[in-house]
């Protein structure tokens, strides 16, 4: 092997351990220097590419995808909602709007979820500061400790309401939670729409809507207890004994 062939092989296969390549390297000082330069460059290139993957990168990518899809669906939903509102006004819909507004939380909550469906797949808990910041964006200050196993928080418009959208996990089951500040409901009630099951619970200064489409029996009572304590500042014992917090049979919302 001559020097020209050595340089060609070195450029094409810098990691080659072929016997003829090593033999020429050991017998030629100039080619040995070229070998050392090539391997030094290879080491620098390898070190530059060995960048550690940030913790939670997959979760953040999934969250970004969920947020992007939510915005896309939100734009389409706003257009449809504006069209529906104009039709109601055209047929004397002031009264119809009041009736829709009084009974629409289950429908609006279920309609909101397709754009947020990936949020139910998130499993990495988020910290209390992020949860408090989500409520602060809606002008709400939490009065108690935040529940454990909260994996998502975002300020979301749901129909005409400005809500805080969260996901709580109870025994591994994700439950979407929508807090609607200022919304008054008379009593707790369950609802069932398509594959979605949910519960609406009145709080001191708003309403809590919980829903899931996952198989199994969701523990809405435990979810409501945790968020009542966080939002209203009530202890667990008070939250579980407060009248009207748990619906009885027959309290199914439309």
C-alpha positions as CSV (number, residue, x, y, z in Angstrom):
1,X,0.0,0.0,0.0
2,X,1.4,3.4,-1.0
3,X,0.7,6.8,0.7
4,X,-2.1,7.8,-1.7
5,X,-4.0,4.6,-1.2
6,X,-3.5,5.0,2.6
7,X,-5.0,8.5,2.6
8,X,-7.9,7.4,0.5
9,X,-8.7,4.5,2.9
10,X,-8.2,6.7,5.9
11,X,-10.7,9.3,4.6
12,X,-13.3,6.6,3.7
13,X,-12.8,4.3,6.7
14,X,-11.1,6.2,9.6
15,X,-12.0,3.4,12.0
16,X,-10.7,0.6,9.8
17,X,-8.2,-1.9,11.5
18,X,-7.2,-3.6,8.2
19,X,-3.7,-5.1,8.5
20,X,-2.3,-3.4,5.4
21,X,-3.5,-0.1,6.6
22,X,-1.9,-0.4,10.1
23,X,1.3,-1.8,8.6
24,X,1.7,1.3,6.3
25,X,0.8,3.6,9.2
26,X,3.6,2.1,11.3
27,X,6.1,2.3,8.5
28,X,5.4,5.9,7.3
29,X,5.8,8.9,9.7
30,X,3.8,11.3,7.5
31,X,0.9,8.8,7.2
32,X,1.0,8.1,10.9
33,X,0.6,11.9,11.6
34,X,-2.4,11.9,9.2
35,X,-3.8,9.0,11.1
36,X,-3.5,10.8,14.4
37,X,-5.1,13.9,13.0
38,X,-8.0,12.0,11.5
39,X,-8.7,10.2,14.8
40,X,-8.4,13.4,16.8
41,X,-11.1,14.9,14.6
42,X,-13.3,11.8,15.0
43,X,-13.1,12.0,18.8
44,X,-14.0,15.7,18.7
45,X,-17.0,14.9,16.4
46,X,-18.1,12.1,18.7
47,X,-17.9,14.3,21.8
48,X,-19.9,17.1,20.1
49,X,-22.7,14.7,19.2
50,X,-22.9,13.1,22.7
51,X,-25.4,15.6,24.0
52,X,-27.5,14.2,27.0
53,X,-31.2,14.0,26.4
54,X,-33.0,16.5,28.7
55,X,-35.2,14.8,31.4
56,X,-38.9,14.7,30.5
57,X,-38.2,15.5,26.8
58,X,-40.8,13.0,25.6
59,X,-43.5,14.3,27.9
60,X,-42.8,17.9,26.8
61,X,-43.1,16.9,23.1
62,X,-46.4,15.1,23.8
63,X,-47.7,18.2,25.7
64,X,-46.6,20.5,22.8
65,X,-48.5,18.2,20.3
66,X,-51.6,18.2,22.5
67,X,-51.5,22.0,22.8
68,X,-51.1,22.4,19.0
69,X,-54.0,20.2,18.3
70,X,-56.1,22.0,20.9
71,X,-55.5,25.4,19.2
72,X,-56.4,24.0,15.8
73,X,-59.7,22.5,17.1
74,X,-60.4,25.7,19.1
75,X,-60.3,27.8,15.9
76,X,-62.8,25.6,14.2
77,X,-65.0,25.4,17.3
78,X,-65.1,29.2,17.7
79,X,-66.3,29.5,14.1
80,X,-69.1,26.9,14.7
81,X,-70.0,28.5,18.0
82,X,-70.3,32.0,16.4
83,X,-72.6,30.5,13.7
84,X,-74.8,28.8,16.2
85,X,-75.1,32.0,18.3
86,X,-76.1,34.0,15.2
87,X,-78.8,31.5,14.4
88,X,-80.2,31.7,17.9
89,X,-80.3,35.5,17.8
90,X,-82.1,35.4,14.4
91,X,-84.9,33.2,15.7
92,X,-85.3,35.1,18.9
93,X,-82.6,33.1,20.6
94,X,-82.2,35.2,23.7
95,X,-84.4,32.8,25.7
96,X,-82.9,29.8,23.9
97,X,-79.4,31.0,24.8
98,X,-80.3,31.3,28.4
99,X,-81.7,27.7,28.4
100,X,-78.6,26.4,26.6
101,X,-76.3,28.3,29.0
102,X,-78.1,26.7,32.0
103,X,-77.7,23.2,30.7
104,X,-74.7,23.1,28.5
105,X,-71.8,22.3,30.7
106,X,-71.8,18.6,30.0
107,X,-72.1,19.2,26.2
108,X,-69.4,21.9,26.2
109,X,-67.0,19.8,28.3
110,X,-67.4,16.8,26.0
111,X,-67.1,19.0,22.9
112,X,-63.9,20.5,24.3
113,X,-62.1,17.2,24.8
114,X,-61.2,16.1,21.2
115,X,-58.7,18.9,21.0
116,X,-57.2,18.0,24.4
117,X,-57.4,14.2,24.1
118,X,-53.6,13.7,24.3
119,X,-53.6,15.4,27.7
120,X,-55.1,12.2,29.1
121,X,-52.0,10.3,28.1
122,X,-49.6,12.4,30.1
123,X,-48.2,10.6,33.1
124,X,-45.5,12.8,34.5
125,X,-46.7,14.8,37.5
126,X,-46.3,18.6,37.4
127,X,-45.4,20.7,40.5
128,X,-47.6,22.9,42.6
129,X,-46.0,26.1,41.2
130,X,-47.1,25.3,37.7
131,X,-50.6,24.4,38.9
132,X,-50.9,27.7,40.9
133,X,-49.7,29.6,37.9
134,X,-52.5,28.0,35.8
135,X,-55.1,29.2,38.2
136,X,-53.5,32.6,38.5
137,X,-53.9,33.1,34.8
138,X,-57.6,33.0,35.5
139,X,-57.4,35.4,38.5
140,X,-57.8,32.5,41.0
141,X,-55.7,32.0,44.0
142,X,-55.6,28.5,45.5
143,X,-56.5,28.3,49.2
144,X,-55.2,24.9,49.9
145,X,-52.6,22.3,48.9
146,X,-52.8,21.0,45.3
147,X,-53.7,17.4,44.7
148,X,-51.1,14.8,43.9
149,X,-50.7,13.2,40.5
150,X,-51.8,16.2,38.4
151,X,-50.3,15.8,35.0
152,X,-51.7,18.7,33.0
153,X,-52.8,22.3,33.5
154,X,-53.8,24.9,30.9
155,X,-56.1,27.9,30.7
156,X,-58.8,26.9,28.1
157,X,-61.8,28.6,26.7
158,X,-64.8,26.1,26.9
159,X,-67.7,27.6,25.0
160,X,-68.4,31.0,26.6
161,X,-66.5,30.1,29.8
162,X,-62.8,30.8,30.7
163,X,-61.7,27.6,32.5
164,X,-58.7,26.1,34.1
165,X,-58.2,22.6,32.4
166,X,-56.4,20.0,34.5
167,X,-55.8,16.2,34.4
168,X,-55.8,14.3,37.7
169,X,-54.8,10.6,37.8
170,X,-56.6,8.4,40.4
171,X,-55.4,4.8,40.6
172,X,-53.9,5.2,37.2
173,X,-57.1,6.5,35.5
174,X,-56.9,10.0,34.0
175,X,-59.8,12.3,34.8
176,X,-60.1,15.7,32.9
177,X,-61.0,18.5,35.3
178,X,-62.5,21.8,34.2
179,X,-62.8,24.5,36.9
180,X,-65.2,27.2,35.8
181,X,-64.8,30.4,37.9
182,X,-68.0,32.2,38.7
183,X,-70.3,29.5,37.3
184,X,-73.1,28.7,39.7
185,X,-74.8,25.3,39.7
186,X,-77.5,24.2,42.1
187,X,-76.3,20.8,43.0
188,X,-73.9,18.0,42.0
189,X,-75.0,15.8,39.1
190,X,-73.7,13.0,36.9
191,X,-73.8,13.0,33.1
192,X,-73.1,10.4,30.4
193,X,-72.6,11.5,26.8
194,X,-71.4,8.9,24.2
195,X,-68.2,7.3,25.6
196,X,-67.8,10.1,28.2
197,X,-68.9,9.9,31.8
198,X,-68.7,12.9,34.1
199,X,-69.8,14.8,37.2
200,X,-70.5,18.5,37.9
201,X,-69.9,19.7,41.4
202,X,-70.7,23.2,42.8
203,X,-67.8,25.0,44.6
204,X,-67.9,28.2,46.6
205,X,-67.0,30.5,43.7
206,X,-67.5,28.3,40.6
207,X,-68.1,24.8,39.3
208,X,-66.0,21.7,38.8
209,X,-66.6,19.5,35.8
210,X,-64.9,16.1,35.8
211,X,-65.0,13.6,32.9
212,X,-63.2,10.6,31.4
213,X,-63.7,8.2,28.5
214,X,-61.5,5.5,29.9
215,X,-62.8,2.0,30.8
216,X,-63.4,1.5,34.5
217,X,-65.2,3.3,37.3
218,X,-63.7,6.8,37.8
219,X,-63.5,8.0,41.5
220,X,-65.0,11.4,40.9
221,X,-65.5,11.8,44.6
222,X,-61.8,11.6,45.4
223,X,-61.0,14.0,42.5
224,X,-63.7,16.5,43.7
225,X,-62.4,16.3,47.3
226,X,-58.9,17.1,46.3
227,X,-59.8,20.1,44.2
228,X,-62.4,21.4,46.6
229,X,-59.7,21.5,49.3
230,X,-57.3,23.2,46.9
231,X,-59.7,25.8,45.5
232,X,-62.0,26.5,48.4
233,X,-59.5,25.8,51.2
234,X,-61.6,23.2,52.9
235,X,-60.2,20.2,54.7
236,X,-60.7,16.6,53.5
237,X,-63.3,15.8,56.2
238,X,-65.3,18.9,55.4
239,X,-65.2,18.3,51.7
240,X,-66.5,14.7,52.0
241,X,-69.3,15.7,54.3
242,X,-70.5,18.8,52.7
243,X,-74.1,18.6,51.5
244,X,-74.7,18.3,47.8
245,X,-71.2,17.4,46.9
246,X,-72.2,13.8,45.9
247,X,-75.2,13.2,43.6
248,X,-77.7,10.6,44.4
249,X,-79.5,8.3,42.0
250,X,-81.4,10.1,39.3
251,X,-79.3,13.2,39.2
252,X,-78.2,12.7,35.6
253,X,-77.5,15.9,33.7
254,X,-78.7,16.1,30.1
